[in-house]
Amino acid sequence: MPSLETRIGELRLRNPVMTASGTFGYGQEYAEFVDLNRLGAVVVKGISLEPMQGNPVPRVVETPCGMLNAIGLQNVGLKAFLNEKLPFLRQFDTRVIVNILGNSVKDYVRLCQHLSDAGVDAIELNVSCPNVKKGGIAFGTDAAELGRLVESVRKASSVPLITKLSPNVGDVALFARVAAEAGTDAVSLINTLVGMVIDTVTRRPKLSNITGGLSGPAIRPVAVRMVWEVHRKTGLPIIGMGGIMTTEDALEFILAGASAVAVGTANFVNPGASVEIVDGLERYLAKARVSSVRELVGAVRT
Ligand SMILES: Cc1cc2nc3c(=O)[nH]c(=O)nc-3n(C[C@H](O)[C@H](O)[C@H](O)COP(=O)(O)O)c2cc1C
């Protein structure tokens, strides 16, 4: 049998397929349909220090080959996550990666301290949040702020740290390098691309928040290109995502340089997509007579 085992820095995964934050709840919501033991990791919905209600509806709209969302980071907050959600996930033989968000460096640092103490397998920083101290500019679109954030968070975390990069920048490899120099173990990319949809009858934006994040197959070629660039220019471990619906899509990311992949929007269409991709990768490796999925990482012939 070919090996699907992979590594993200120090973090060993039984296979390279995980769920993308915000598209799989806290795992509990999908456990009836998906055997969580079969996943490389579950990445949970972004957690903040306090619970958040999110934006008013409408906050999701379908787009050609994708969707636009402005959920507004609704989540149960750190306390409920640690008391209710984490114990549930711990029943399964899969890695638990916690996506976190804050409006200040202090918020992120506190989250990391608590989550490290709770022994989660890794922390993923969502840096697409507004930095309230810096006039609301997202941490992930200002290289200096990103460096400061990752450096502080690194000191507060005793578990592997993954920085989830924003695609809404000119040179994504520069941001990856900044995160690496500040101590991140890996990067995940990409988060959603900022978009807007207008209803021509009412002449109003279709989302209450006006703009939202575009995800799904529509963004896949952009995501694959960014993974390829960051792999080529930094060699950092990468979790690739953006429109992965099938095994072939996941393979594109791996060939471009991703050591693992995350399935996002596909979960809304086909809750079984991630496990189908695990099976599909195994079949692909066997057919191509490749002994380990790691041999394919960055193996695109350019
Ligand atoms: C409804 C929804 C909620 C999301 N929530 C989060 C989140 O809380 N934190 C985060 O880092 N990314 C979040 N994302 C981004 C996804 O994790 C992923 O990076 C992006 O959707 C691209 O992958 P996809 O095209 O496979 O969905 C969310 C995406 C969607 C569609």
The ligand as an SDF file (V2000), in Angstrom:
LIG
                    3D

 31 33  0  0  0  0  0  0  0  0999 V2000
  -18.5620   29.9880    4.9370 C   0  0  0  0  0  0  0  0  0  0  0  0
  -17.0710   30.1080    5.0870 C   0  0  0  0  0  0  0  0  0  0  0  0
  -16.5160   30.4140    6.3420 C   0  0  0  0  0  0  0  0  0  0  0  0
  -15.1390   30.5460    6.4990 C   0  0  0  0  0  0  0  0  0  0  0  0
  -14.6110   30.8080    7.7370 N   0  0  0  0  0  0  0  0  0  0  0  0
  -13.2630   30.8870    7.9130 C   0  0  0  0  0  0  0  0  0  0  0  0
  -12.6860   31.1010    9.2020 C   0  0  0  0  0  0  0  0  0  0  0  0
  -13.3840   31.2000   10.2350 O   0  0  0  0  0  0  0  0  0  0  0  0
  -11.3250   31.2150    9.2940 N   0  0  0  0  0  0  0  0  0  0  0  0
  -10.5180   31.0900    8.1920 C   0  0  0  0  0  0  0  0  0  0  0  0
   -9.2890   31.1920    8.3190 O   0  0  0  0  0  0  0  0  0  0  0  0
  -11.0200   30.8420    6.9670 N   0  0  0  0  0  0  0  0  0  0  0  0
  -12.3730   30.7400    6.8020 C   0  0  0  0  0  0  0  0  0  0  0  0
  -12.8880   30.4710    5.5450 N   0  0  0  0  0  0  0  0  0  0  0  0
  -11.9700   30.2720    4.3930 C   0  0  0  0  0  0  0  0  0  0  0  0
  -11.7640   28.7800    4.0860 C   0  0  0  0  0  0  0  0  0  0  0  0
  -11.1760   28.1010    5.1770 O   0  0  0  0  0  0  0  0  0  0  0  0
  -10.8610   28.5980    2.8300 C   0  0  0  0  0  0  0  0  0  0  0  0
   -9.6030   29.1870    3.0590 O   0  0  0  0  0  0  0  0  0  0  0  0
  -11.4620   29.2100    1.5750 C   0  0  0  0  0  0  0  0  0  0  0  0
  -12.8630   29.0780    1.5620 O   0  0  0  0  0  0  0  0  0  0  0  0
  -10.8910   28.6050    0.2890 C   0  0  0  0  0  0  0  0  0  0  0  0
  -11.1680   27.2300    0.1970 O   0  0  0  0  0  0  0  0  0  0  0  0
  -12.4610   26.6260   -0.5850 P   0  0  0  0  0  0  0  0  0  0  0  0
  -12.5310   27.3230   -1.9090 O   0  0  0  0  0  0  0  0  0  0  0  0
  -12.2020   25.1600   -0.6930 O   0  0  0  0  0  0  0  0  0  0  0  0
  -13.6390   26.9290    0.2690 O   0  0  0  0  0  0  0  0  0  0  0  0
  -14.2780   30.3490    5.3710 C   0  0  0  0  0  0  0  0  0  0  0  0
  -14.8450   30.0380    4.1280 C   0  0  0  0  0  0  0  0  0  0  0  0
  -16.2060   29.8900    3.9640 C   0  0  0  0  0  0  0  0  0  0  0  0
  -16.7600   29.5510    2.6150 C   0  0  0  0  0  0  0  0  0  0  0  0
  1  2  1  0
  2  3  1  0
  2 30  2  0
  3  4  2  0
  4  5  1  0
  4 28  1  0
  5  6  2  0
  6  7  1  0
  6 13  1  0
  7  8  2  0
  7  9  1  0
  9 10  1  0
 10 11  2  0
 10 12  1  0
 12 13  2  0
 13 14  1  0
 14 15  1  0
 14 28  1  0
 15 16  1  0
 16 17  1  0
 16 18  1  0
 18 19  1  0
 18 20  1  0
 20 21  1  0
 20 22  1  0
 22 23  1  0
 23 24  1  0
 24 25  2  0
 24 26  1  0
 24 27  1  0
 28 29  2  0
 29 30  1  0
 30 31  1  0
M  END
$$$$
